[in-house]
């Protein structure tokens, strides 16, 4: 995923200055397909993530049961 600044720079270079996709990719060090997808996107990239589970989630009930049985 590209940064918001890169997304804005890609769109500015292509739309305002008329720089070709290949040149934008070379200047920013990105793949041409990444530049194309940034130009096609209606909104800037978002970094929203879903909730992640813990590595203990699978055994939490057993741990709680053991703690209830042996509180010390």
C-alpha positions in Angstrom: 0.0 0.0 0.0 1.3 3.5 -0.8 1.4 6.4 1.6 -1.1 9.2 1.4 1.7 11.6 0.3 2.7 9.4 -2.6 -1.0 9.0 -3.7 -1.4 12.8 -3.7 2.0 13.3 -5.5 1.0 10.7 -8.2 -2.3 12.5 -8.9 -0.7 15.9 -8.9 2.1 14.9 -11.3 -0.2 13.2 -13.7 -3.2 15.6 -13.7 -1.5 19.0 -13.2 1.8 18.5 -14.9 0.9 15.8 -17.4 3.8 13.5 -16.4 3.4 10.0 -18.0 2.8 7.0 -15.7 6.1 5.4 -16.6 8.0 8.6 -15.5 6.0 8.9 -12.3 6.8 5.2 -11.5 10.5 5.9 -12.1 10.6 9.1 -10.0 8.8 7.6 -7.0 10.3 4.1 -7.2 6.9 2.4 -7.6 5.5 -0.1 -10.0 3.6 1.2 -13.0 0.5 -0.8 -11.9 0.6 0.9 -8.5 0.6 4.3 -10.2 -2.3 3.3 -12.4 -4.3 2.1 -9.4 -3.6 5.3 -7.6 -4.9 7.3 -10.5 -8.0 5.2 -10.8 -8.8 5.4 -7.1 -11.6 7.8 -6.1 -10.4 8.2 -2.5 -7.0 8.2 -0.8 -5.7 4.9 0.6 -6.9 4.1 4.1 -5.1 2.2 6.9 -8.1 0.8 8.7 -7.5 -2.6 10.3 -10.0 -5.0 11.8 -9.6 -6.2 15.4 -6.9 -8.7 15.9 -7.1 -11.6 18.3 -4.5 -12.5 20.9 -2.3 -15.6 20.8 -4.0 -16.6 24.1 -7.6 -16.4 22.8 -7.6 -20.2 22.0 -6.8 -21.3 25.6 -8.3 -18.4 27.6 -11.2 -20.5 28.9 -8.9 -23.2 30.3 -6.6 -20.6 31.9 -9.6 -18.9 33.6 -10.8 -22.3 34.8 -7.4 -23.1 36.3 -7.2 -19.7 37.9 -10.6 -20.1 39.4 -9.6 -23.6 40.7 -6.2 -22.6 42.0 -6.3 -18.8 42.7 -2.7 -18.7 44.0 
